[in-house]
């Protein structure tokens, strides 16, 4: 299903801390491999966090995910 309102990031409230962290690192230019090494986790685990976040945000690909970067980053900054 397509997202109804591209400015609605209310689903961010449902992201786990790990999902938030992975998105933050991705938005700061890190690769999944770099995040995995930093977090002492497998790439598969980091990828799963990313995929779960994308599912919750109702985005289908990286392009759609990064189009939400500004809204997501602002939401993280608010310290939900």
Steps between C-alpha positions, in 0.01 A plus 500: 500500500618847420535754774198728511676812627869541416545737796347258751779329690282402797611140443839611636347461843489126432867462405724326750814662632710269280298593191537870583874456548544319169309770312702774669827333400376443144396864469848599615652309210601174664466167322326198650844340545632804688192510723533128572863542602421802717211324672682164527213335313478299179416671173193278486375640833559859390328430170202354688472819710508708182238281329274509805526881515421526128197275542372710792559820301326344199786562259603252233858598424798709607394789279167529682672457837750777432221728373372489860842586641413860593176409680656202675805697610277776641294244689816344649623847600180561697599222736171316476 
